[in-house]
Amino acid sequence: MNPQAVPPAETPDRRIMTVCGPLIIPGRGIVEAHNHAWIESVPGTGSGFVLNQLAPILAELQDYARAGGIGIVDCQPGGCGRNGLRLRDLMAQSGVFIVAATGYHLPKYYPPAAPIWGMDEEQAYHYFGGELQTGLTETLRLPQPVRAGFIKIACQESLEQTPPALLRAAAAVCRDLDCAVEVHTEKGAAMAEIADFFVRQGADLGRLVLCHVDKRPDFGLHRELARAGVLLEYDTFYRPKYRPEANVWPLIGKMLSAGLAGQVALATDMAESTSWKSMGGEPGLAALPQDAPAHLQAMGAQPAEIAALMGLNITGRIARPVG
């Protein structure tokens, strides 16, 4: 393994914008690169993704903290279940930092006629930028609104199926505000096309995170995108149908051997209550910090590589200039 493949040193003017305010980039600790700490029920949708039980969620965040977790990147945008005030409460009470998202998800998670789908590029640009610089829509009346820390967008199986105005707006805000964009992919579809699109829009691939891409364990493609600067998010560790022992773990081994430990971030993406131990499910938030470091060490990963995969890569990526 190559212990030199670690994130770049912290830039002094960059901070992680959490739901409780800006945070200096931590030098250590486990951070979930893609997860969900709270999801409101959204009338008019068939989504079964609801996480709205305060006490169990808080208890599980505390378990996560005891296992070594220090932060969670929450990937629920506005209009489809996000509640910035609840996220702030959870961070304040658990001690786990939470970073909220602006942006948009797949249409199936929104009620009919949701405003996001009627926005043109300029309107979406001001919406995303406003939530990053001023505050989340649902918290604007608070004395201190909760600010988004990054943009999360969702791409369909092809870019042609994805709203072009919203894509362009996200890329433009990424470019102009130097903020990260996490992109939901459909099992790794259109990975190269998404990266090419951001390059054409003048955005820095060093701010791009492609999510769920271990569902497409094409090492050659992953290596190419990683070398171009894209951060790749892997999250199938507790999903038997994706055969993690045959797919994601060997893929990680290949990325480490290629010296690309600085371009992969690990997560569990627990949007279903059946994944939370406090609600009677498995594996629970504490599973990744309890299991992954030992698994990586057994593979031959060096301590610096483990630290990068488990937290430093994603914190370095989402940190941005904040005013």
Secondary structure as GFF3:
##gff-version 3
##sequence-region A 1 323
A	DSSP	beta_strand	14	18	.	.	.	ID=ss1
A	DSSP	beta_strand	21	23	.	.	.	ID=ss2
A	DSSP	beta_strand	30	35	.	.	.	ID=ss3
A	DSSP	alpha_helix	54	66	.	.	.	ID=ss4
A	DSSP	beta_strand	69	74	.	.	.	ID=ss5
A	DSSP	alpha_helix	84	94	.	.	.	ID=ss6
A	DSSP	beta_strand	97	99	.	.	.	ID=ss7
A	DSSP	beta_strand	101	103	.	.	.	ID=ss8
A	DSSP	three_ten_helix	107	109	.	.	.	ID=ss9
A	DSSP	three_ten_helix	115	118	.	.	.	ID=ss10
A	DSSP	alpha_helix	121	133	.	.	.	ID=ss11
A	DSSP	three_ten_helix	137	139	.	.	.	ID=ss12
A	DSSP	beta_strand	150	154	.	.	.	ID=ss13
A	DSSP	three_ten_helix	159	161	.	.	.	ID=ss14
A	DSSP	alpha_helix	164	177	.	.	.	ID=ss15
A	DSSP	beta_strand	181	184	.	.	.	ID=ss16
A	DSSP	alpha_helix	191	200	.	.	.	ID=ss17
A	DSSP	three_ten_helix	205	207	.	.	.	ID=ss18
A	DSSP	beta_strand	208	211	.	.	.	ID=ss19
A	DSSP	three_ten_helix	213	215	.	.	.	ID=ss20
A	DSSP	alpha_helix	219	228	.	.	.	ID=ss21
A	DSSP	beta_strand	231	234	.	.	.	ID=ss22
A	DSSP	three_ten_helix	240	242	.	.	.	ID=ss23
A	DSSP	alpha_helix	248	257	.	.	.	ID=ss24
A	DSSP	three_ten_helix	261	263	.	.	.	ID=ss25
A	DSSP	beta_strand	264	266	.	.	.	ID=ss26
A	DSSP	three_ten_helix	273	275	.	.	.	ID=ss27
A	DSSP	three_ten_helix	277	279	.	.	.	ID=ss28
A	DSSP	alpha_helix	287	298	.	.	.	ID=ss29
A	DSSP	alpha_helix	303	307	.	.	.	ID=ss30
A	DSSP	pi_helix	308	312	.	.	.	ID=ss31
A	DSSP	alpha_helix	313	318	.	.	.	ID=ss32
A	DSSP	beta_strand	320	321	.	.	.	ID=ss33
###
